[in-house]
Amino acid sequence: MSIQYPPIVRAGNHCVPPGVNDTSANRSIAHFDYDDLDVSFDPNLETLWTYMDQRVRPSFNPTLLAQFDQWQTDIAIARASGAVPLRYLVLGSRFPGVFSLGGDLDLFEAHIRARDQAALVRYGRACVRILHRNMLSLDLPIVTIALVEGDALGGGFEALLSFNVVIAERGTQFSLPETAFGLFPGMGAHCFLSRRLGAARAEQMILSGRSYSAEELYDLGIVHGLADRGNGRAEVERYVRQNRRRHSGHCAIYEASRSVNPLSLGELEAVVDLWADAALRLSETDLKLMRRLVAAQTRLLNKPPHA
């Protein structure tokens, strides 16, 4: 099976489709056309809204990773050219009750059984390149916001840690369950959490494997705003309206924070390599536990949201 992952740099390959007027924001985002990402621009709030809208299990499979890579490239070009006067970038999910279930566990199992360490590394590095670019706000003067209207597990939780701001609906759950089947979250959790909470607290969170509510993570400073159920988007809009006049200052603060406590792509990739090594040491029992987690997540998907 041949799986295509996003290349490291794609901006030079980007072409604006014929007939697109780069001076018009509405026309410019018309070519933001992806199978699993729903994109719209609100010129009044200068906000680009993007929702993951997968027709399959809501996880970071190779298809979605490739679309995220192209999405980031398209945004960077549209913003840098002035075609889209973007100040805020929001990512949410259309899947009821779920932000993301994280990594593609079926794919992990296939690569582990095939003893294909290189494939595991390629997958992990594709993930962390996207997260690292998001952590840098695409090298643009924008504020990135995660809108969490459903549970974020594993890599879904890790992805949220790369945003400047996380706004979550009350009662949503966050967890890093990888230790349950002998692995650890290898796509940035340790790096991001250590910088926010300290190494000891980060290790405690990762090793526990427990679920945390949005309210608990708000108290820890990982979630920055809470919304009542069904009011997540309205809370993001309120946040943008309240902070638009402070946008430049906020961008500068986030840039300063990255300078004071930098996180390099090389560090993230080194952890991916450790994760791939650990994955190949999983036993048959561990792989069965991984399959049980997939089955449990499948049952979760069949439940009504927040049941």
Secondary structure, DSSP 8 states (H G I E B T S, - for coil): -------S--GGG----TT--TT-HHHHGGG---SSEEEEEETTTTEEEEEE--SSSSSB-HHHHHHHHHHHHHHHHHHHTTSS---EEEEEE-STTEEE--B-HHHHHHHHHTT-HHHHHHHHHHHHHHHHHHHTGGGSS-EEEEEE-SEEETHHHHHHTTSSEEEEETT-EEE-GGGGGT---TTTHHHHHHHHH-HHHHHHHHHH--EEEHHHHHHHTSS-EEE-TT-HHHHHHHHHHHHGGGHHHHHHHHHHHHHHS---HHHHHHHHHHHHHHHHT--HHHHHHHHHHHHHHHHHHTS-TT-
